[in-house]
Amino acid sequence: MTTLTDTGSFTAQLRAQSRRYHDQHPFHVKMNEGRLSRRQVRGWVANRFYYQANIPRKDAAILANCPDREVRRRWVLRVLDHDGTTGDQGGIGAWLRLAEAVGLGRDEVLDERHLVPGVRFAVDAYVNFARTRPWVEAVASSLTELFAPDLMADRLAAFERRYPWIDRDGLGYFRSRLAQAPRDAEHALQVVTEHCRSADEQARAVAALSFKCEVLWSILDAIDQAFPDSDSDSDSDSDEAGQL
Amino acid sequence: MTTLTDTGSFTAQLRAQSRRYHDQHPFHVKMNEGRLSRRQVRGWVANRFYYQANIPRKDAAILANCPDREVRRRWVLRVLDHDGTTGDQGGIGAWLRLAEAVGLGRDEVLDERHLVPGVRFAVDAYVNFARTRPWVEAVASSLTELFAPDLMADRLAAFERRYPWIDRDGLGYFRSRLAQAPRDAEHALQVVTEHCRSADEQARAVAALSFKCEVLWSILDAIDQAFPDSDSDSDSDSDEAGQL
């Protein structure tokens, strides 16, 4: 078994997975170019909520599998960040405010009526991965956060410029992730580089991150299929009442 | 299927499980009567540490399985209570201070050298239960906390009066649980009575609590077997250096 003692080359391999990140998915490219209809934006927000709502469960699964108290003490901050303490605090609450800002009712997001099977499948697969794989691999799968801040900055700018019909106050989720993602990614990268010393361990970490990129890509595939470009969107685009 | 609409009788069934609680185990009776040797006290503290160390993982498993954000927001406090934020904060840190107070080195507790197979087996079974059973059953299994405050009060009094060789400063864990356990038990009881409405659901909740009583009982069985009453204990009893 070859041991890669060079943390730099391991880190480079992890970072190279950015080529597979969902910012390059056609749906995401269209989103950042301002070419999504209201119906498509709403479809994305409603479906992506299922991902947001399951993040604390994914992170709790990592906590449950992790025997290292110091790692848990930092990792639990992710659960607190997403669940929040009260009311609309936390990432889930912020996403519900985004839903309202794009014209969705809170109920129609919470009751999952717009959730398409492919999104449920991909998100459940991610939670299941964190539950059943060794905890260090699950930590490695979270490293898409290395790529997230660039995406968030672009997305925030796109939403502010290209979709003037969206209430700016609803974009708090993206703003908060600009600060949280680098902090979280730094910790996860530290854990992964400390624990993955052999070539096998490093290969499994890279595979875990690749898997996570596929989860995010599959989510957009499913949304893209369910909410295609269409002439009939012009109706939805003028619909101020927010029907999806 | 009979529905027990009477929450009172369901709660009474849960409380009746106190008959099976480990305060009535011979080893615990001996402990509270001041009849344990130093070696036996140390064996109990070192082995029970494995239970303490796994509590946050058990609670994180419940978080991972629970789709209700409001329940998670309260349940995560248990993880924070036991892991703490820094240094020796939290229940695990407090138990390590107890270990030092009874004359154990911190290392010999952390490296599990005194851990007996039956204790590992019972604790792992508890964590596995929380991981694999429906989350409401796992919550029900935590309801031994209904019985804990009485036990903690008796144990605290016993340790202070019967074991004068134990540094009082090491008893902080028992003191903190006097306040935490009733708060935690109240929340868990509320969740269980809200979610278990059918006779089947209520029966499974009672069975879960019964299982947990067996976990605690098995832990004491294993410790009792490994650290029996013995004439040779007189040597250990005079051993101020703290060898187990």
Interface residues (C-beta under 8 A of the other chain):
Chain A: A53 P56 R57 K58 A60 A61 L63 A64 N65 C66 P67 R69 R72 R73 V76 V79 L80 D83 G84 T85 T86 I92 V127 A130 R131
Chain B: A53 P56 R57 K58 A60 A61 L63 A64 N65 C66 P67 R69 R72 R73 V76 V79 L80 D83 G84 T85 T86 I92 V127 A130 R131
